[in-house]
């Protein structure tokens, strides 16, 4: 099974470079057992057509109409300090985890040049902002156009770490004088985990996030109060604002937004990880999600969307609109028939 990626990394010879430098937008069809490389590039039209063709036709097409492709596309936007190999491993875990929990979808990685130095933070931040425009023009806009054709495909967007910042900027840019993307379109589920974005900006009617809320059906924010990397992020921003992936959404977030607090679950499941060093422990506190079966089960149910957010079995009640990731209540996900 092929992997479909969009990459805006620069190239060095015949390979992608880890330098923090934007390259051309490239559409990749990658054999499952290979790491994405420039040689996997195919034309955009072929890339789009193959993805749409990979979905089964609806069993009950509209009256008098032909069967139409039906399914789910999940855009995955990774965070900073990631080589192409790092991103590929995270992508594989995400794709496998969703499949294991009976959520069949086409996961598309949106890969951007986030560097390979853990502390190259502010430089990566500038590239993340520029990258957001590519996500709109090369990804969101492309599928908005495709969805006006004869298909019934739901589009979801996942942002990890600074990828959440890329997503926020992308949705904001989509409304900035772009008639095609500012039209009536909606991503189904928008999911942030370890989001490296200032939490107060997710308040209702905030200028930075009003477009993001306008163009999604539901926003789910997973956060972990033990995330050590986001503590570092606060320091590098001189402690101006707490990160949404560490403290959660503000109390005045819109009704369509929901918090999932993973703090207690993370601490009970992984503790302080005395088996690994200090740096590795900090990185794990930020990146554990896609390796964790309980999170992947919760995410699969969220994306499937057939269970109300108040009834998702992997969660318990928390204060306000915050829910608590709670493995003790979890039940296996059964796909609809």
C-alpha positions in Angstrom: 0.0 0.0 0.0 1.4 3.4 -1.0 1.8 6.4 1.3 0.7 9.8 0.0 2.6 12.8 1.2 2.9 16.5 0.4 6.4 17.8 1.2 7.7 21.3 1.0 11.2 20.4 2.2 14.2 21.6 0.2 16.3 19.0 -1.7 20.0 18.3 -1.5 21.0 16.3 -4.6 18.6 13.4 -4.8 17.4 13.5 -1.2 15.5 15.7 1.1 17.6 17.9 3.4 17.0 18.6 7.1 18.0 22.2 6.6 15.4 24.8 7.6 14.7 25.8 4.1 11.5 25.8 2.0 11.5 23.9 -1.3 8.9 23.5 -4.0 5.6 21.7 -3.1 6.0 18.1 -4.0 3.3 15.4 -4.2 4.7 12.0 -3.3 3.5 8.4 -3.7 5.8 6.4 -1.5 6.0 2.5 -1.3 5.0 1.4 2.2 8.5 0.1 3.1 10.4 3.2 1.9 11.3 6.6 3.4 9.8 9.5 1.4 12.3 10.9 -1.1 12.2 13.3 -4.1 12.2 10.2 -6.5 8.6 9.4 -5.3 7.2 12.6 -6.8 4.3 12.3 -9.1 2.1 15.0 -10.8 -0.5 16.7 -8.6 -3.4 15.6 -10.8 -2.3 12.0 -10.7 -1.8 12.2 -6.9 -5.3 13.6 -6.3 -7.0 11.2 -8.7 -5.3 8.1 -7.1 -6.3 9.1 -3.6 -9.9 9.7 -4.6 -9.9 6.4 -6.5 -8.6 4.5 -3.5 -12.0 5.0 -1.7 -14.8 2.5 -2.2 -18.0 3.7 -3.9 -20.9 4.4 -1.7 -23.2 1.4 -1.3 -26.3 3.7 -1.5 -25.7 6.5 -4.0 -28.1 9.4 -4.4 -31.3 8.5 -6.1 -30.8 8.4 -9.8 -27.1 9.0 -9.4 -24.0 7.0 -9.9 -22.0 5.5 -7.0 -19.5 8.0 -5.6 -16.2 7.5 -3.7 -16.8 7.7 0.1 -14.4 7.8 2.9 -12.0 9.9 5.1 -8.8 11.8 4.5 -6.7 12.7 7.5 -4.0 15.4 7.0 -1.2 15.0 9.5 1.0 18.1 10.2 4.0 17.3 12.3 5.9 19.5 14.7 9.4 21.0 14.8 12.8 19.3 15.2 11.9 16.4 12.9 14.0 14.7 10.2 12.2 13.0 7.3 12.9 9.7 9.1 11.3 10.9 12.3 8.2 12.1 10.5 7.9 8.8 8.6 8.0 6.8 11.8 5.3 9.0 13.4 3.2 8.7 10.3 3.5 4.9 10.3 2.4 4.7 13.9 -0.5 7.1 13.3 -1.7 5.2 10.2 -1.3 1.8 11.9 -3.0 2.9 15.1 -6.1 4.2 13.3 -6.3 1.1 11.3 -5.9 -1.1 14.4 -9.0 0.6 15.9 -11.1 0.2 12.8 -10.9 3.7 11.4 -10.1 3.1 7.8 -8.8 6.3 6.1 -6.2 7.8 3.9 -3.6 9.5 6.0 -1.7 12.3 4.2 1.4 13.7 5.7 2.0 17.4 5.2 5.8 17.5 5.6 7.6 20.8 6.2 11.2 21.8 6.9 11.3 21.9 10.7 15.0 21.3 11.1 16.8 18.6 13.2 18.1 20.7 16.0 15.9 20.6 19.2 16.6 24.2 20.1 16.3 25.9 16.7 12.9 27.0 17.8 12.5 30.6 16.7 13.9 29.9 13.3 11.5 27.0 12.9 8.6 29.3 14.0 9.3 31.6 11.1 9.3 28.7 8.7 6.1 27.3 10.2 4.3 30.6 9.4 5.5 30.5 5.8 4.7 26.9 5.5 1.0 27.5 6.5 0.5 29.2 3.1 1.6 26.0 1.4 -0.8 23.9 3.4 -3.7 26.0 2.2 -2.6 26.3 -1.5 -1.2 22.8 -1.8 -3.5 20.8 0.5 -6.7 22.4 1.7 -7.5 24.3 -1.5 -6.7 21.2 -3.5 -9.2 19.0 -1.6 -11.8 21.8 -1.5 -11.8 21.7 -5.2 -11.9 17.9 -5.4 -14.8 17.8 -3.0 -16.9 19.9 -5.4 -16.8 16.9 -7.8 -18.6 13.6 -7.5 -17.2 12.3 -4.3 -18.2 12.2 -0.6 -15.0 12.4 1.3 -14.6 13.9 4.7 -11.4 15.8 5.4 -9.9 15.9 8.9 -6.8 17.8 10.0 -4.3 16.8 12.8 -1.7 19.1 14.1 1.1 18.0 16.5 3.3 20.4 18.4 4.2 23.3 16.1 2.1 21.6 13.5 -0.8 23.0 15.4 0.6 26.5 14.8 0.9 25.7 11.1 -2.7 24.6 11.1 -3.9 27.7 12.8 -2.0 30.0 10.5 -3.2 27.9 7.5 -6.9 28.3 8.4 -6.4 32.0 9.0 -4.7 32.4 5.7 -7.6 30.6 4.0 -9.8 33.6 4.7 -7.4 36.3 3.7 -8.5 37.4 0.3 -8.7 33.9 -1.2 -12.1 33.5 -2.8 -11.6 29.8 -3.4 -10.7 28.7 0.1 -12.7 31.4 1.8 -15.9 29.9 0.4 -18.3 27.7 2.3 -16.0 24.7 3.2 -15.5 22.8 6.4 -13.0 20.4 7.7 -14.8 17.7 9.7 -12.7 17.0 12.7 -9.8 19.3 13.7 -7.5 17.7 16.3 -4.5 19.2 18.1 -2.2 17.3 20.4 0.9 18.7 22.2 -0.2 22.0 20.5 2.6 24.5 20.5 0.2 27.5 20.2 -0.7 30.1 22.8 -3.8 28.9 24.7 -5.6 32.3 25.1 -5.8 32.7 21.3 -8.4 29.9 21.3 -11.0 32.0 23.1 -14.2 32.7 21.2 -14.0 35.6 18.7 -10.2 35.8 18.9 -8.8 37.1 15.6 -6.1 34.4 15.4 -8.5 31.5 15.6 -11.9 32.7 14.4 -11.2 31.3 10.9 -10.1 28.0 12.4 -13.3 27.6 14.3 -15.4 28.8 11.3 -14.0 26.1 9.0 -14.3 23.0 11.3 -17.2 21.0 12.6 -15.4 20.0 15.9 -12.1 21.0 17.5 -10.6 18.5 19.9 -7.5 19.5 21.9 -5.5 16.9 23.7 -3.2 18.3 26.4 -0.7 17.0 28.9 0.4 19.1 31.9 3.6 17.0 32.2 4.7 18.0 28.7 8.3 19.2 29.3 9.0 20.4 25.8 6.1 22.8 25.9 7.5 24.1 29.2 10.7 24.8 27.2 8.6 26.5 24.5 7.2 28.9 27.1 10.7 29.8 28.2 11.8 30.5 24.7 8.9 32.7 24.2 9.9 34.4 27.5 6.9 32.9 29.2 4.4 35.2 27.5 1.6 32.7 27.0 1.1 29.1 28.1 0.8 26.5 25.4 -2.6 24.9 24.5 -1.0 21.5 24.5 0.1 21.9 28.1 -2.7 23.8 29.8 -5.7 23.2 27.5 -8.2 25.5 25.9 -9.4 28.6 27.8 -12.8 28.5 29.5 -14.3 30.8 27.0 -13.5 28.7 23.9 -16.5 28.2 21.5 -19.0 25.4 22.1 -17.6 23.4 19.2 -14.3 23.0 21.0 -13.5 20.2 23.6 -10.5 19.6 25.8 -9.2 16.2 26.6 -6.9 16.2 29.6 -4.3 13.4 29.3 -2.2 14.5 32.3 -3.2 11.9 34.8 -3.3 9.1 32.3 0.2 10.0 31.1 1.6 10.1 34.6 -0.1 6.9 35.7 1.0 5.0 32.6 4.5 6.3 32.1 5.5 8.0 35.3 8.9 9.7 35.3 10.4 7.1 32.9 13.6 6.4 35.0 14.7 4.0 32.3 15.7 6.8 29.9 17.8 10.0 30.2 16.6 13.5 30.9 16.4 14.7 27.3 14.8 11.5 26.0 12.2 11.8 28.9 11.4 15.3 27.9 10.9 14.4 24.3 8.8 11.4 25.2 6.4 13.6 27.3 5.8 15.6 24.1 5.6 12.8 21.5 4.1 9.8 23.3 0.6 10.1 21.8 0.9 8.2 18.6 2.7 5.3 20.4 -0.1 4.9 22.9 -3.0 2.5 22.2 -5.5 4.4 24.5 -4.9 7.7 22.7 -5.1 6.1 19.3 -8.4 4.4 20.3 -9.8 7.8 21.5 -8.6 9.5 18.3 -10.2 6.8 16.1 -13.5 7.3 17.8 -13.2 11.1 17.6 -12.5 11.0 13.8 -15.3 8.4 13.2 -17.7 10.9 14.7 -20.6 8.4 15.4 -20.3 8.9 19.2 -21.2 12.2 20.8 -18.1 13.7 22.5 -19.8 13.4 25.9 -20.2 9.6 25.4 -16.8 8.6 24.1 -15.9 5.5 26.2 -12.2 6.3 26.6 -13.0 9.4 28.6 -14.4 10.4 31.9 -16.0 13.8 32.9 -13.9 16.7 34.0 -14.4 20.4 34.9 -16.4 22.4 32.5 -16.1 21.1 28.9 -12.9 19.3 29.7 -12.9 15.5 29.6 -10.4 13.2 31.1 -8.6 10.5 29.1 -9.4 7.4 31.2 -8.2 4.0 30.1 -10.2 2.2 32.8 -13.5 3.1 31.0 -12.3 2.1 27.5 -14.1 -0.3 25.3 -13.0 -1.6 21.9 -14.1 0.4 18.9 -16.6 -1.4 16.6 -16.8 0.0 13.1 -20.4 0.6 11.8 -21.8 -2.0 9.4 
